[in-house]
Amino acid sequence: MILRSVALFVLAAVLEIGGAWLMWQGIREHRGWAWIGAGALALSLYGVVATFQSDANFGRILAAYGGIFVAGSLAWGVVADGYRPDRFDLAGAVICLLGMAVIMYAPRT
């Protein structure tokens, strides 16, 4: 159950971060409407993927996803843009991931 949830979070992150990056490229880097359209499609699919989480609480899912988004955004920057995170970026990402784990996977009655 946890592995499925983590996989869905990772897929959602790829779609949202990738979609936003495609929009950025299309608009800020003048790559054109095809990039913008691909970004819009990816962002839409992100919204769909999030609905497959087993927890029924939208707020909890979105809050927990925030931790994945922070870490994923830094990783995307490394791979796609050559960004070099410093120790504070990495510490912040770890804190966010720990918070995400508490929000999503803490035992509840």
C-alpha positions, 0 to 999 in steps of 0.5 A: 500500500505504501509503495503504491502511494509513493509511486503515485506521488512520484508520478504526480511529481513528474507530471506536475514539475514536468508540466510546469517546466514545459510551460516555462520552456514554451513561454520563457524560452520561446519554444512555442505552443507545442511545449505549452500544450504538452505542459498543459496536458501534463499538468492536467494528468497530474490532477488525475493521478492524485485522485488514485491515492487511497486516502480519501482526504484531499487536503492530506494528499495535497499537503503530503504531496508538497514534500514530494514536490519540493524534493522533486523540484530540486531533483528536476533542476539538477537533471534538466537545468544543471542546478547544484543544490547546496546543503540547505536545499538538501536539508530542506528537502529531507525535512519536507520528505519526513513531514510528508511521511508523517502526514501520509503514513503515521498510524491512525485509528 
